[in-house]
Amino acid sequence: MSGKMVRHRYAYRSASRGSVIVIVVRDSVKPGKIDYVVALVDLWKAGLKRCFGKFNAKARELEKIFDGFEKDGIVIRPIAPKEARWIIKEGIRIREFLNLSIPSKCKKLLPIVGDLDSVKITGSIYKCFKCMKGELSPEIDQFIKKVALREIKEGIVGTPDEMRIYFLCDKCKGLTKR
């Protein structure tokens, strides 16, 4: 075994659809510490919206964040780190489609997530609301982009005033064989 330390990575996400909270935790280079990032990814309009986190944190700090989510009724469940990378990469892909920069705090914390370049996402920019992977038409991508840019400009994305739009892939609409 080489002298390189193995960093274990754990991931979680909110049970919500559309805007998703993704949490990625890894062992820090400092013994007994962790690095973590909490990202808000709007899979339906604005992509990767916000991040916060910390390098070399005490585990108790993250426990307090989980306690806060529980207190607010936000269900957080474990997921594979690979799935967390997919969600975050999709959020970045949406930002790029909208010609919006990645928030600087996110850029700083994204190394915690792992190798995002290894995540390959193809097809439509926005994905099926139900299965999160199904393809949508280019016309739907352009429609969502138009709505997203207008609502970002108006400052209403993520508020009760935003337009609620949900599109399903053909499979989830029952138009193709399962």
C-alpha positions in Angstrom: 0.0 0.0 0.0 1.3 3.4 -0.9 1.7 6.2 1.7 -1.3 8.0 0.2 -4.3 8.4 2.5 -7.6 6.8 1.3 -10.4 9.3 1.6 -13.8 7.8 2.2 -16.7 9.7 0.6 -20.3 9.6 1.7 -23.3 11.3 0.0 -26.9 12.3 0.8 -29.7 14.0 -0.9 -33.1 15.5 0.0 -36.1 13.4 -1.0 -37.5 16.4 -3.0 -37.8 16.7 -6.7 -36.9 19.7 -8.7 -34.7 21.6 -6.2 -32.5 19.0 -4.5 -30.1 19.3 -1.5 -27.0 17.2 -2.1 -24.5 16.7 0.7 -21.1 15.1 0.1 -18.7 14.3 3.0 -15.2 13.0 2.8 -12.4 12.3 5.3 -10.2 15.3 5.7 -6.4 15.2 5.4 -6.4 16.2 9.0 -7.1 13.1 11.2 -10.4 13.1 12.9 -11.8 15.9 10.7 -14.1 15.9 7.6 -14.6 18.0 4.5 -18.2 18.6 3.5 -20.2 20.5 0.9 -24.0 21.1 0.9 -25.3 22.1 -2.5 -28.7 23.3 -3.7 -29.3 22.1 -7.2 -32.4 23.3 -9.1 -32.8 20.6 -11.7 -35.8 22.3 -13.2 -34.5 25.8 -13.8 -31.3 27.3 -12.5 -28.9 24.4 -12.0 -26.3 24.6 -9.2 -27.6 27.5 -7.2 -25.7 27.6 -3.9 -23.2 25.8 -1.8 -21.8 26.0 1.7 -19.4 23.7 3.5 -16.1 23.5 5.1 -12.7 21.9 4.9 -11.3 20.3 8.2 -14.5 20.5 10.1 -15.6 18.6 13.2 -18.2 16.0 12.5 -20.5 17.7 15.0 -20.8 20.7 12.7 -22.3 18.5 10.0 -24.6 16.8 12.6 -26.0 20.2 13.4 -26.9 20.7 9.8 -28.6 17.4 9.6 -30.5 18.2 12.8 -31.6 21.5 11.2 -32.9 19.7 8.1 -34.8 17.3 10.3 -36.3 20.1 12.4 -37.4 21.8 9.1 -39.1 18.6 7.9 -36.5 18.0 5.1 -36.0 14.3 4.6 -32.3 13.5 3.8 -31.4 10.0 2.6 -28.1 8.4 1.7 -27.1 8.0 -1.9 -24.1 6.7 -3.7 -21.3 9.3 -4.2 -21.6 8.6 -7.9 -25.3 9.8 -7.9 -24.3 12.9 -6.0 -21.7 13.7 -8.6 -24.3 13.2 -11.4 -26.7 15.6 -9.7 -24.1 18.3 -9.2 -22.7 17.8 -12.7 -26.2 18.2 -14.1 -26.6 21.4 -12.1 -23.3 22.7 -13.6 -24.5 21.6 -17.1 -27.7 23.6 -16.6 -25.8 26.7 -15.5 -23.6 26.5 -18.6 -26.7 26.1 -20.8 -28.1 29.3 -19.3 -24.8 31.0 -19.7 -24.6 31.6 -15.9 -21.4 31.3 -13.9 -21.0 28.8 -11.1 -21.2 30.5 -7.7 -17.7 31.1 -6.4 -18.4 29.3 -3.1 -19.4 26.2 -5.1 -16.2 26.4 -7.1 -14.2 26.4 -3.9 -16.0 23.4 -2.4 -16.5 21.2 -5.5 -13.2 19.3 -5.0 -14.9 17.6 -2.1 -17.4 16.0 -4.4 -14.8 14.1 -6.4 -13.9 13.9 -10.1 -16.8 15.7 -11.9 -15.0 15.4 -15.3 -15.6 11.6 -15.1 -19.4 12.2 -15.1 -20.7 12.1 -18.6 -24.2 13.4 -19.2 -25.7 13.5 -22.7 -29.0 14.3 -24.4 -31.4 16.9 -23.2 -30.3 19.5 -20.8 -33.3 19.1 -18.5 -34.4 15.6 -17.7 -37.7 13.9 -16.8 -39.3 15.2 -13.6 -40.3 11.8 -12.5 -37.3 9.5 -13.2 -34.7 12.3 -13.4 -32.9 10.6 -16.3 -35.4 10.4 -19.2 -34.8 12.6 -22.2 -36.9 15.6 -23.2 -37.1 17.4 -26.5 -34.9 20.3 -27.6 -38.1 22.4 -27.7 -38.8 21.7 -24.0 -35.1 22.6 -23.1 -35.6 25.9 -24.9 -38.9 26.6 -23.2 -37.5 25.9 -19.7 -34.5 28.0 -20.5 -36.7 30.9 -21.5 -38.8 30.6 -18.3 -35.6 30.1 -16.2 -33.8 33.2 -17.5 -36.9 35.4 -17.1 -37.5 34.2 -13.5 -33.8 34.5 -12.6 -33.9 38.1 -13.8 -37.1 38.7 -11.8 -35.6 37.0 -8.7 -38.4 34.6 -8.3 -36.7 31.2 -8.9 -37.2 29.1 -5.8 -40.1 31.2 -4.5 -43.8 30.6 -4.4 -44.1 33.1 -7.4 -42.2 30.9 -9.8 -43.9 29.0 -12.6 -44.3 25.3 -11.8 -43.5 23.3 -14.8 -43.1 19.5 -15.0 -42.2 17.5 -18.1 -42.1 13.7 -18.3 -40.1 11.6 -20.7 -42.1 9.2 -23.1 -41.4 6.2 -20.8 -42.8 7.9 -17.7 -45.8 9.1 -19.7 -46.4 5.5 -20.7 -45.7 6.1 -24.4 -42.9 3.6 -24.7 -42.4 0.0 -23.4 -40.8 -0.3 -20.0 
